[in-house]
Amino acid sequence: MSENTDVLIERDGPFATVTMNRPRRRNALSRTFLLQLTDAFTEIAGTDARGIVLAANGPVFSAGHDFADMAGASHADVRDLLRVCTALMQTIQSVPQVVIARVHGLATAAGCQLVASCDLAVAAESAAFAAPGGKGGWFCHTPLVAISRNIGRKRAAEMALTGDTIDAATAADWGLINYAVPDDDLDKATLALLQRATQGSPRSKALGKQAMYAQLDRPEADAYTYAVEVMAASSQTPEAQEGMHAFLGKRRPTWPA
């Protein structure tokens, strides 16, 4: 689907894979690379793919921002670059497909933010995660937005303030990823989770994903108000009615095209 050599897009049945292919730069997120990744997700969003795997080539999943773009850059230029990065993270969460990160090696700083921004994540046991800015000269402010929403305040503070690297087992325990699996099982485990997460009506799933992110950071009362309205409205869709009637009729549903 794509001829861009830094970002590879492959389609296999109902699933698409977006592969970061800058091993020579440790998949560092330069401005151009961020835009290419955003374009890749936007392209797939317009297809009938049910799910998207975000993967990487080379020994590192992603080393985060490419400092070659940032060293000596102006305040305005860095702000614009961070907004480009934020747009990628928001695109991943706005596309209708389920997005799962298949993580090997190190995911650090904005690379860790990338994992945290995916709907789901499976990592090899040899993978590792870090927000290292706290032990350097430039704090991981924007990565912490996504990381803290996955693992909570105290653990996010520990990652951000110490800059320590955590292993995949710890990342799973803290909620940064769903599962840590033996390295040889990474592909199989990622596919198995994606298959489970893409069951049912695609349109219902897309609406559900959108509503999930919309309510997550609202106060509980506001979240319920929003969710009640979305769920009541979606009960009138052909997918919802088919699911109810199939359950009552003890038959398999046939989802509308």
VEXBAPA-116685 format. One line per 2 residues: number of its first residue (from 0); for each residue x, y, z of N, C-alpha, C, O, CB. Coordinates in steps of 0.02 Angstrom, whole numbers, always signed. Each point is the difference from the previous one (the first is absolute). Glycine has a CB too. Example, Ala and Ser with C-alpha at 12.3 -4.5 7.8 and 13.67 -1.06 7.14 Angstrom:
<atoms>
0> +660/-284/+390/-45/+59/+0/+45/+60/+0/+52/-1/+33/-147/-58/+29 ~ +77/+112/-98/+42/+59/+3/-39/+55/+37/+25/+55/+8/+34/-87/-116
</atoms>
This chain:
<atoms>
0> +40/-60/+0/-40/+60/+0/+42/+64/+0/-25/+53/-17/-63/-117/+77 ~ +152/+58/-41/+42/+60/+5/+69/-14/-29/+27/-55/+9/-89/+92/+93
2> +90/+13/-138/+67/-7/-27/+51/+39/+41/+60/+0/-17/-109/-16/-96 ~ +27/+48/+166/+46/+37/+44/+43/-50/+38/-27/-43/+36/-55/+139/-26
4> +148/-91/-16/+43/-51/+30/+8/+8/+75/+20/-47/+35/+39/+40/-143 ~ -73/+68/+135/+6/+10/+72/-62/-24/+38/+4/-17/+59/+71/+114/-82
6> -131/-98/-11/-63/-23/+30/-31/-51/-48/-21/+19/-55/+2/+91/+118 ~ +17/-172/-43/-26/-53/-43/-71/-16/+20/-16/-5/+60/+132/-42/-76
8> -160/+39/-33/-69/-19/+13/-13/-65/-37/+9/-5/-61/-46/+125/+76 ~ +14/-170/+22/-17/-65/-30/-70/-18/+21/-22/+16/+55/+143/-52/-55
10> -156/+1/-44/-68/-23/+15/-2/-76/-3/+23/-30/-49/-73/+137/+1 ~ +23/-137/+100/-7/-73/+2/-71/-15/+25/-13/+2/+60/+138/-19/-38
12> -169/+2/-69/-70/-13/+19/-31/+62/+31/+4/+54/-29/+23/-175/+46 ~ -58/+114/+42/-34/+58/+29/+46/+49/+36/-23/+52/+24/-75/-125/-12
14> +162/+57/-8/+46/+41/+40/+54/+33/-43/+23/-28/-50/-45/-48/+146 ~ +41/+136/-75/+55/+36/-32/+57/+6/+51/-13/+5/+60/-66/+59/-137
16> +140/-63/+54/+58/+10/+43/+38/+62/-23/+18/+6/-59/-10/-130/+82 ~ +3/+169/+23/+42/+59/-12/+67/-14/+34/+2/-8/+61/-103/+89/-68
18> +154/-84/-32/+66/-16/+28/+46/+60/-5/+11/+27/-54/-27/-148/+22 ~ +42/+142/+89/+51/+53/+1/+65/-31/-25/+24/-50/+28/-80/+112/+69
20> +85/-32/-148/+57/-32/-34/+59/+49/-6/+27/+11/-54/-108/-84/-10 ~ +99/+102/+122/+59/+43/+2/+52/-29/+49/+22/+35/+45/-93/+67/-72
22> +90/-164/+18/+46/-30/+49/+66/+38/+5/+32/-1/+53/-84/-109/-76 ~ +72/+142/-32/+63/+37/+2/-3/+59/+48/+51/+23/+24/-30/-57/-142
24> -83/+58/+133/-10/+55/+48/-38/-24/+61/-28/+40/+37/+28/+41/-132 ~ +0/-146/+107/-35/-30/+58/-74/+20/+1/-29/+9/+53/+137/-7/+11
26> -137/+5/-124/-69/+20/-8/-17/+64/+38/-54/+8/+28/+25/-128/-44 ~ +78/+166/+16/-11/+65/+32/-53/+39/-38/-3/-3/-62/+122/+4/+105
28> -159/+37/-7/-59/+32/-28/+16/+71/-24/-14/+49/+34/-58/-118/+42 ~ +101/+73/-134/+13/+65/-31/-66/+29/-24/-51/-35/-3/+166/-1/-32
30> -115/+100/+17/-61/+32/-26/-26/-37/-61/-60/-16/-4/+100/+127/+48 ~ +3/-125/-92/-21/-35/-60/-28/-68/+16/-51/-21/-28/+137/+83/-37
32> -53/-98/+110/-22/-67/+19/-68/+2/+35/-43/-42/-14/+163/+7/+24 ~ -130/+83/+34/-64/+8/+34/-56/+12/-51/-54/-30/+5/+112/+75/+96
34> -45/-2/-150/-51/+14/-50/-14/-61/-43/-58/-13/-19/+95/+132/+17 ~ +15/-158/-13/-10/-61/-40/-41/-51/+39/-44/-33/-29/+153/+54/-29
36> -96/-27/+122/-39/-46/+41/-73/+23/+5/-46/-41/-5/+149/+12/+70 ~ -113/+93/-57/-69/+27/+2/-36/-14/-65/-58/-19/+0/+95/+107/+80
38> -3/-78/-136/-29/-14/-65/-18/-74/-7/-52/-17/-30/+118/+112/-19 ~ -24/-138/+75/-12/-72/-5/-64/-19/+37/-42/-37/-26/+165/+16/+17
40> -131/+46/+71/-61/-16/+38/-61/+31/-32/-54/-30/-1/+122/+24/+105 ~ -61/+66/-131/-56/+32/-34/-20/-39/-62/-60/-7/-15/+98/+119/+58
42> +11/-137/-79/-14/-40/-60/-39/-63/+18/-50/-16/-32/+155/+61/-22 ~ -83/-80/+105/-33/-62/+19/-69/+13/+28/-46/-40/-8/+157/-11/+32
44> -120/+108/+10/-65/+17/+29/-55/+0/-51/-57/-14/+16/+116/+82/+69 ~ -42/-52/-148/-49/+3/-53/-13/-66/-35/-37/-2/-49/+71/+118/+34
46> -5/-170/+40/-9/-66/-30/-46/-42/+43/-24/+22/+52/+138/-15/-105 ~ -126/-69/+30/-42/-46/+39/+41/-43/+47/-25/-51/+25/-56/+50/-119
48> +142/+19/+108/+40/-37/+49/-34/+1/+67/-30/+50/+20/+136/-22/-82 ~ -101/-84/+99/-31/-5/+66/+47/+21/+56/-22/+23/+52/-50/-114/-96
50> +137/+81/+33/+48/+15/+52/+67/+20/-30/+14/-14/-58/-72/-66/+134 ~ +99/+113/-35/+66/+24/-22/+52/-21/+51/-9/+11/+60/-43/+87/-122
52> +106/-128/+39/+57/-15/+41/+53/+52/-12/+18/+14/-57/-44/-138/+54 ~ +52/+154/+57/+56/+46/-5/+63/-38/+21/+5/-22/+57/-78/+124/-34
54> +119/-111/-69/+60/-40/+12/+62/+42/-19/-6/+57/-20/-58/-165/-1 ~ +122/+77/+29/+62/+35/-15/+53/-49/-24/+0/-58/+21/-27/+146/+65
56> +71/-65/-129/+58/-39/-20/+62/+26/+36/+3/+58/+19/-55/-80/-132 ~ +100/-22/+121/+62/+18/+33/+0/-18/+74/-51/-26/+25/+63/+118/-106
58> +42/-80/+116/+7/-22/+70/-40/+42/+50/-10/-22/+57/+121/-18/-88 ~ -135/+99/+10/-36/+46/+46/-69/+13/-29/-7/+13/-59/+116/+40/+98
60> -160/-55/+4/-68/+16/-22/-3/+73/-21/-17/+16/-57/-32/-104/+133 ~ +67/+133/-30/+7/+71/-17/+38/+35/+55/-15/-7/+59/-92/+5/-126
62> +157/+41/+46/+41/+38/+47/-30/+68/+17/+32/+39/+35/+67/-97/-80 ~ -159/+72/+22/-32/+64/+16/+17/+54/-51/+17/-15/-57/-14/-16/+176
64> -7/+93/-98/+12/+56/-46/+70/-3/-28/+48/-20/+34/-131/+89/+29 ~ +89/-47/-125/+65/+4/-33/+31/+68/+17/-23/+52/-24/-15/-128/-70
66> +89/+75/+137/+29/+63/+23/+33/+39/-57/+14/+59/+8/+4/-112/+103 ~ -6/+21/-167/+27/+36/-57/-49/+54/-24/+21/+50/-29/+44/-152/-5
68> -130/+92/+48/-51/+50/-17/-3/+56/+52/-26/+54/-14/-38/-143/-45 ~ +90/+76/+118/-15/+43/+57/+59/+40/+25/-8/+56/+25/-78/-137/+5
70> +145/+53/-35/+59/+36/+25/+8/+66/-37/+8/+1/-61/+48/-111/+90 ~ -58/+165/+7/+8/+66/-30/-63/+28/-31/+1/+55/-26/+114/-86/+7
72> -171/-7/+20/-62/+24/-29/-31/+55/+43/+12/+2/+60/-31/-115/-112 ~ -20/+156/+22/-33/+54/+36/-57/-26/+42/-24/-56/-11/+56/+136/-79
74> -54/-39/+137/-59/-17/+41/-60/-17/-44/-33/-51/+10/+75/+127/+81 ~ -54/-34/-141/-58/-11/-44/+7/-64/-40/-49/-36/-9/+34/+158/+1
76> +75/-138/-15/+10/-61/-39/-9/-62/+42/-30/-49/-23/+109/+111/-50 ~ -55/-60/+135/-8/-58/+44/-74/-9/+18/-25/-56/+1/+141/+72/+45
78> -151/+40/-33/-71/-5/+15/-37/-32/-59/-42/-44/+10/+49/+145/+64 ~ +9/-80/-134/-33/-28/-59/+14/-74/-8/-44/-39/-17/+52/+151/-38
80> +54/-133/+68/+18/-70/-4/-39/-41/+51/-24/-55/-16/+138/+88/-25 ~ -120/-8/+102/-37/-35/+51/-74/-5/-17/-33/-49/+17/+116/+88/+68
82> -108/+11/-120/-70/-3/-22/-8/-52/-55/-52/-34/-3/+37/+154/+33 ~ +64/-127/-73/-1/-53/-51/-1/-68/+33/-36/-45/-21/+98/+119/-60
84> -21/-82/+133/+1/-63/+37/-67/-13/+34/-26/-56/-2/+150/+70/+21 ~ -152/+37/+12/-65/-7/+33/-53/-20/-50/-44/-41/+16/+77/+126/+69
86> -30/-58/-146/-49/-17/-51/+3/-74/-17/-52/-31/-13/+60/+147/-33 ~ +52/-145/+44/+6/-72/-13/-33/-40/+56/-39/-46/-14/+146/+66/-49
88> -93/-2/+125/-29/-37/+57/-77/+4/-2/-34/-49/+13/+137/+73/+55 ~ -128/+35/-84/-73/+8/-3/-30/-36/-60/-57/-24/+4/+69/+134/+54
90> +24/-113/-113/-24/-36/-58/-7/-74/+15/-49/-31/-19/+104/+115/-55 ~ -6/-112/+109/-2/-71/+19/-64/-15/+40/-31/-53/-9/+157/+48/+9
92> -144/+51/+43/-59/-12/+42/-65/+19/-35/-54/-18/+24/+125/+38/+75 ~ -67/+16/-155/-62/+21/-34/-18/-45/-59/-57/+0/-22/+83/+115/+56
94> +22/-154/-60/-18/-44/-56/-50/-52/+22/+1/-19/+59/+112/+37/-111 ~ -157/-41/+9/-52/-47/+21/+26/-70/+16/-34/-38/+35/-43/+102/-105
96> +136/-81/+46/+28/-66/+12/+30/-6/+71/+20/+49/+30/+3/-60/-153 ~ -21/-50/+148/+37/-16/+61/+75/+2/-18/+21/-31/-48/-116/-41/+96
98> +134/+109/-9/+72/+6/-12/+38/-34/+57/-11/+15/+58/-6/+94/-121 ~ +60/-155/+45/+39/-37/+50/+74/+8/-15/+22/-9/-57/-116/-74/+72
100> +133/+100/+36/+73/+5/-7/+31/-68/+12/-15/-34/+49/+13/+155/-12 ~ +46/-141/-82/+39/-62/+7/+72/+21/+15/+37/+19/-45/-114/-86/-36
102> +95/+63/+144/+61/+34/+24/+57/-50/+12/-8/-49/+36/-64/+137/+16 ~ +128/-73/-82/+62/-35/+16/+53/+52/+15/-7/+57/-21/-23/-157/-54
104> +81/+83/+110/+54/+47/+13/-22/+56/+46/-46/-9/+40/+94/-19/-151 ~ -16/+86/+104/-11/+57/+44/-51/+48/-30/+5/+17/-59/+111/-29/+104
106> -163/+34/-5/-47/+53/-18/+10/+56/+51/-21/-7/+58/-65/-73/-111 ~ +118/+133/+32/+20/+51/+48/-27/+69/-19/-6/+15/-59/+108/-81/+84
108> -117/+107/+25/-24/+69/-9/-61/+0/-47/-50/-32/+16/+167/+77/+2 ~ -114/-9/-74/-58/+2/-45/-15/-69/-30/-56/-12/-22/+82/+131/-3
110> +24/-164/+25/-14/-68/-21/-43/-37/+50/-43/-40/-19/+151/+39/-40 ~ -98/+15/+123/-43/-27/+53/-70/+32/-4/-50/-33/+10/+151/+12/+63
112> -102/+86/-88/-64/+35/-11/-39/-32/-57/-61/-6/+4/+113/+112/+37 ~ -18/-128/-92/-32/-32/-57/-34/-65/+22/-57/-13/-20/+142/+63/-57
114> -51/-90/+118/-29/-62/+26/-61/+16/+43/-53/-31/-7/+166/-25/+4 ~ -106/+106/+47/-54/+18/+45/-61/+27/-37/-56/-4/+25/+141/+28/+62
116> -75/+4/-147/-55/+29/-38/-39/-52/-40/-56/+13/-21/+122/+91/+15 ~ -37/-163/-5/-36/-53/-35/-55/-28/+45/+4/+3/+61/+100/-31/-128
118> -156/+1/+35/-56/-28/+39/+24/-59/+43/-22/-7/+57/-58/+44/-147 ~ +123/-78/+62/+25/-60/+33/+74/-6/-13/+26/+31/-47/-138/-89/+35
120> +146/+18/+52/+72/-10/-12/+22/-67/+28/-19/-20/+55/+39/+143/-51 ~ +20/-159/-44/+31/-62/+22/+75/+8/-11/+22/+26/-51/-125/-97/+22
122> +142/+50/+78/+73/+9/-5/+36/-65/+12/-23/-43/+38/+11/+160/+0 ~ +69/-124/-71/+45/-56/+14/+29/+9/+69/+9/+57/+24/+18/-71/-147
124> -12/-41/+156/+29/+3/+67/+66/+39/+2/+18/+27/+51/-73/-136/-25 ~ +89/+111/-82/+63/+36/-4/-9/+75/-12/+49/+37/+0/+4/-141/-42
126> -114/+127/+31/-13/+70/-12/+10/+41/+64/+0/-28/+55/-80/-2/-147 ~ +87/+95/+84/+8/+44/+58/-29/+69/-17/-9/+18/-58/+113/-80/+95
128> -120/+99/+16/-36/+63/-8/+30/+52/+46/+21/-15/+56/-126/-47/-88 ~ +107/+125/+9/+29/+53/+41/-26/+68/-21/-19/+11/-58/+121/-81/+75
130> -103/+116/+31/-11/+71/-11/+61/+34/+30/-3/+26/+56/-127/-34/-55 ~ +186/+9/-37/+65/+15/+30/+15/+74/+12/+52/+17/+28/-15/-118/-82
132> -82/+145/+34/+14/+71/+5/+15/+24/+71/+37/+48/+10/-108/-33/-108 ~ +42/-49/+148/+9/+20/+69/+71/-5/+25/+18/+32/+49/-133/-68/-30
134> +155/-4/-52/+71/-4/+22/+46/+36/-49/+61/-9/+2/-86/-100/+54 ~ -5/+149/-98/+39/+39/-48/-17/+74/+6/-16/+25/+54/+21/-123/-131
136> -2/+133/+20/-12/+71/+0/-66/+22/-29/-16/+59/-1/+136/-47/-6 ~ -159/-61/-18/-64/+18/-32/-52/-50/+21/-1/-57/-24/+60/+109/-76
138> -103/-32/+144/-51/-44/+30/-48/-26/-54/-13/+33/-49/+22/+31/+157 ~ -36/-124/-97/-46/-31/-48/-72/+24/+12/-43/-38/+21/+117/-64/-27
140> -86/+166/-7/-65/+29/+14/-56/-31/-41/-50/-24/+28/+107/+130/+1 ~ -49/-107/-95/-55/-26/-42/-5/-77/+3/-57/-25/+0/+74/+124/-76
142> +37/-137/+78/-9/-72/+10/-38/-17/+63/-38/-49/+2/+143/+32/-63 ~ -96/+58/+113/-33/-14/+64/-76/+6/-4/-36/-31/+39/+139/+72/+18
144> -128/-1/-105/-72/+6/-8/-30/-69/-15/-49/-20/+33/+61/+138/-75 ~ +16/-153/-6/-26/-67/-17/+18/-52/+52/-42/-41/+19/+51/+72/-139
146> +53/-28/+145/+23/-51/+48/-42/+3/+64/-21/-52/+25/+137/+58/-73 ~ -127/+54/+74/-36/+7/+64/-72/-24/-6/-29/-22/+49/+103/+118/-20
148> -103/-90/-88/-69/-22/-9/-6/-76/-6/-55/-28/+1/+31/+136/-57 ~ +80/-141/+51/+2/-74/+0/+16/-28/+69/-29/-50/+20/+63/+53/-140
150> +13/+28/+155/+28/-33/+60/-15/+37/+65/+18/-25/+53/+70/-19/-126 ~ -120/+102/+72/-16/+36/+61/+56/+47/+23/+55/-1/-27/-126/-95/+58
152> +55/+136/+18/+44/+56/+19/+66/-22/+31/+53/+22/-21/-155/+44/+38 ~ +98/-109/+33/+61/-17/+37/+50/-37/-44/+60/+14/+2/-126/-18/+103
154> +42/-43/-144/+46/-37/-44/+25/+44/-57/+58/-6/-20/-117/-101/+49 ~ +16/+150/-54/+22/+46/-52/+53/+47/+28/+50/+15/-33/-162/-21/-23
156> +102/+29/+118/+49/+44/+31/+67/-36/+9/+53/+29/-10/-145/+33/+68 ~ +88/-126/-39/+62/-39/+8/+37/-5/-66/+60/+11/-2/-113/-76/+96
158> +17/+47/-147/+33/-5/-65/+30/+67/-21/+57/+3/-23/-137/-94/-9 ~ +41/+145/+40/+21/+64/-26/+55/+32/+42/+46/+31/-28/-160/-16/-18
160> +110/-22/+112/+48/+34/+43/+66/-37/+4/+53/+31/+3/-148/+14/+62 ~ +92/-112/-66/+63/-38/+3/+31/-10/-68/+61/-5/-6/-105/-53/+107
162> +2/+54/-153/+25/-17/-66/+19/-73/-7/+30/-19/-51/+10/+134/+42 ~ -57/-155/+59/+20/-71/-1/-35/-37/-56/-55/+17/-21/+73/-13/+144
164> +15/-55/-149/-29/-46/-48/-36/-56/+37/+27/-28/+47/+63/+56/-132 ~ -151/-43/+63/-36/-56/+29/-5/-56/-51/-3/+12/-60/-63/+65/+134
166> +65/-139/-50/-3/-57/-46/-73/-13/-20/-46/+32/+26/+149/-82/+26 ~ -112/+3/-98/-66/-12/-27/-48/-28/+53/-59/+16/+0/+111/-36/-111
168> -26/-22/+155/-43/-28/+53/-27/+55/+45/-58/+0/+19/+124/-107/-22 ~ -23/+155/+20/-22/+57/+41/-49/+43/-39/-50/+23/+28/+159/-24/+33
170> -95/+12/-125/-46/+40/-41/-70/-32/-3/-50/+36/+1/+148/+3/-68 ~ -100/-105/+65/-65/-34/+0/-34/+6/+67/-60/+12/+4/+103/-93/-89
172> -5/+74/+139/-27/+5/+67/-27/+71/+13/-51/+8/+34/+131/-96/+6 ~ -47/+138/-67/-20/+69/+10/-56/+22/-47/-31/+52/+12/+145/-28/+27
174> -127/-61/-92/-53/+17/-46/+22/+40/-61/-42/+25/-37/-31/-27/+133 ~ +138/+8/-106/+24/+34/-60/-11/-42/-63/-12/+26/-54/+98/+33/+124
176> -82/-125/-62/-14/-48/-54/-49/-51/+27/-12/-5/+60/+126/+22/-113 ~ -143/-55/+7/-48/-52/+21/+35/-64/+22/-18/-30/+51/-65/+78/-129
178> +134/-69/+40/+34/-63/+14/+74/+5/-17/+20/+33/-47/-126/-95/+24 ~ +145/+28/+64/+71/-13/-16/+5/-75/-15/-21/-41/+40/+64/+137/+34
180> -15/-113/-132/+0/-69/-22/+71/-20/-21/+40/+43/-16/-161/-34/-21 ~ +135/-74/+37/+66/-22/-26/+13/+29/-70/-46/+5/-40/+38/-110/+109
182> +70/+122/-82/+16/+33/-63/-25/-39/-61/-25/+30/-48/+124/+18/+103 ~ -93/-114/-53/-20/-41/-57/-76/+0/-10/-24/-19/-53/+124/-52/+72
184> -137/+92/+32/-73/-1/-4/-30/+68/-15/-61/+8/-1/+62/-101/+81 ~ +41/+144/-93/-25/+68/-6/-50/+7/-57/-54/+28/+9/+161/+13/+37
186> -90/-65/-105/-45/+7/-57/-66/-36/+12/-54/+27/-12/+153/-18/-63 ~ -94/-70/+100/-60/-41/+12/-45/+32/+53/-61/+3/-9/+126/-106/-22
188> -36/+127/+85/-39/+30/+54/-33/+66/-22/-56/+15/+19/+132/-69/+64 ~ -39/+92/-123/-29/+63/-25/-60/-14/-45/-52/+33/+7/+165/+21/-1
190> -105/-101/-51/-55/-17/-45/-60/-28/+38/-57/+17/-15/+140/-40/-76 ~ -70/-19/+141/-55/-29/+38/-40/+54/+37/-62/-3/+1/+129/-101/+12
192> -33/+152/+17/-36/+54/+35/-38/+44/-50/-57/+20/+13/+145/-20/+77 ~ -57/+15/-147/-34/+41/-50/-62/-36/-27/-52/+32/-11/+162/+21/-19
194> -106/-117/+20/-58/-38/-24/-57/+3/+51/-58/+9/-19/+134/-85/-46 ~ -60/+69/+128/-52/+4/+52/-30/+70/+5/-59/+8/+12/+118/-98/+51
196> -16/+141/-74/-22/+69/+8/-38/+27/-59/-30/+54/+4/+127/-36/+68 ~ -99/-55/-128/-34/+24/-60/-61/-43/-16/-26/+4/-55/+135/+39/+12
198> -132/-83/+90/-61/-37/-10/-60/+47/-1/+3/+55/+28/+48/-156/+27 ~ -105/+81/-86/-61/+40/+0/-4/+48/-58/+38/-5/-48/-39/-5/+170
200> -45/+56/-116/-14/+48/-54/+55/+53/-3/+16/+32/+50/-139/-51/-36 ~ +153/+29/-73/+52/+52/-6/-25/+70/+17/+36/+39/+32/+17/-109/-118
202> -113/+87/+64/-25/+67/+14/-15/+10/+74/+12/+54/+27/-60/-50/-142 ~ +22/-55/+147/-11/+4/+72/+66/+7/+37/+5/+38/+48/-109/-106/-60
204> +155/+32/-10/+66/+3/+31/+29/+70/-8/+29/+27/+48/-10/-149/-71 ~ -26/+151/-36/+28/+67/-12/-33/+52/+45/+33/+42/+30/-9/-74/-148
206> -90/+28/+125/-36/+46/+44/+20/-11/+72/+9/+47/+38/-105/-44/-119 ~ +103/-67/+100/+20/-16/+68/+69/+27/+18/+10/+25/+55/-81/-126/-62
208> +117/+95/-40/+68/+26/+12/-2/+76/+8/+31/+27/+46/+18/-122/-112 ~ -85/+129/+22/-5/+73/+4/-29/+21/+67/+25/+46/+32/-39/-40/-157
210> -40/-38/+146/-33/+18/+63/+43/-16/+60/+0/+36/+50/-110/-55/-104 ~ +147/-36/+51/+44/-19/+55/+50/+55/+15/+9/+19/+58/-22/-140/-89
212> +47/+146/-21/+49/+53/+11/-33/+65/+21/+29/+38/+39/+46/-92/-123 ~ -135/+67/+59/-34/+62/+17/-20/+4/+74/-3/+54/+29/-39/-49/-146
214> +27/-63/+148/-23/+1/+69/+55/-12/+51/-9/+14/+59/-98/-54/-101 ~ +165/+15/+20/+51/-23/+48/+22/+55/+49/+8/-14/+60/+30/-66/-145
216> -28/+139/+62/+28/+53/+43/-52/+48/+26/+17/+53/+27/+88/-63/-91 ~ -168/-7/+57/-53/+42/+28/-13/-21/+73/+13/-57/+18/-65/+72/-132
218> +27/+31/+155/-24/-21/+67/-53/-54/-8/-35/-2/-50/+60/+116/+97 ~ -31/-157/+3/-44/-59/-7/-71/+19/-19/-29/-32/-44/+99/-26/+127
220> -99/+109/-51/-69/+18/-16/-6/+23/-72/-48/-19/-35/+30/+52/+155 ~ +65/+7/-144/-1/+21/-69/+10/-58/-48/-31/-3/-53/+74/+115/+88
222> +0/-158/-16/+13/-59/-41/-63/-42/-9/-15/-23/-55/+134/+22/+94 ~ -156/-7/+16/-63/-38/-5/-51/+37/-43/-35/-31/-40/+58/-18/+153
224> -28/+115/-105/-47/+38/-41/+15/-8/-74/-45/-12/-40/+33/+94/+132 ~ +76/-77/-109/+20/-9/-70/-13/-71/-23/-28/-10/-54/+116/+98/+69
226> -67/-138/+24/-5/-70/-20/-73/-22/-7/-16/-39/-44/+124/+17/+101 ~ -151/+48/-13/-72/-17/-5/-28/+22/-67/-36/-37/-33/+24/+47/+158
228> +29/+52/-145/-26/+26/-63/+27/-38/-60/-37/-16/-47/+26/+128/+100 ~ +76/-127/-52/+29/-38/-56/-29/-70/-4/-16/-24/-54/+122/+91/+65
230> -112/-100/+47/-24/-69/-1/-74/-3/-19/-21/-46/-35/+105/+16/+123 ~ -123/+79/-65/-71/+1/-19/-7/+11/-75/-40/-34/-33/+9/+78/+147
232> +69/+4/-141/-5/+13/-72/+24/-59/-41/-30/-17/-51/+47/+138/+75 ~ +37/-153/-2/+27/-56/-39/-44/-62/+4/+7/-45/-41/+107/+90/+61
234> -160/-47/+29/-47/-57/+3/-46/-2/-60/-30/-52/-15/+34/+57/+139 ~ -10/+52/-159/-45/+4/-57/+35/-19/-66/-33/-2/-52/-30/+90/+112
236> +127/-102/-58/+35/-17/-62/-17/-71/-22/-19/-41/+41/+112/+119/-9 ~ -87/-92/-97/-13/-67/-25/+44/-53/+34/-22/-56/+12/-12/+106/-121
238> +96/-31/+126/+46/-48/+32/-26/-20/+68/+0/-60/+18/+97/+109/-81 ~ -118/+0/+103/-24/-15/+67/-63/-42/-3/-7/-49/+38/+56/+156/+3
240> -95/-90/-85/-62/-38/-5/+12/-71/-24/-31/-48/+25/-30/+154/-49 ~ +108/-114/-23/+16/-67/-24/+31/-41/+57/-16/-59/+8/+34/+103/-124
242> +26/-13/+155/+30/-36/+55/-51/-23/+52/+4/-56/+24/+99/+121/-42 ~ -150/-22/+34/-52/-18/+49/-45/-56/-26/-14/-48/+35/+16/+166/+7
244> -24/-111/-104/-45/-51/-29/+36/-67/-9/-30/-52/+10/-34/+143/-69 ~ +128/-88/+42/+37/-63/-7/+8/-34/+67/-6/-61/+5/+67/+108/-102
246> -49/-8/+150/+6/-29/+67/-67/-32/+21/-1/-56/+25/+89/+142/+5 ~ -142/-49/-40/-66/-26/+19/-19/-61/-41/-33/-46/+24/-1/+162/+10
248> +55/-116/-97/-16/-56/-44/+50/-57/+3/-7/-49/-36/-49/+129/-37 ~ +106/-73/+115/+52/-52/+9/+32/-19/-67/+7/-58/-17/-69/+15/+118
250> +81/+95/-137/+33/-10/-65/+60/+46/-5/+8/+46/+40/-118/-80/-94 ~ +153/+20/+5/+57/+44/-11/-23/+63/-35/-42/-3/-45/+119/-96/+38
252> -51/+157/+27/-21/+62/-33/+29/+7/-71/+54/-26/-14/-63/+79/+126 ~ -28/-20/-154/+24/+19/-66/+5/+75/-2/-51/+34/-3/-1/-136/-52
254> +112/+128/+57/+9/+72/+6/-15/+36/-65/+19/-24/-53/+67/+5/+141 ~ -120/+75/-84/-15/+38/-61/+65/+21/-35/+50/+14/+33/-158/+27/+18
256> +107/-38/-116/+58/+21/-39/+13/+74/+10/+48/+27/-29/-70/-116/-55
</atoms>
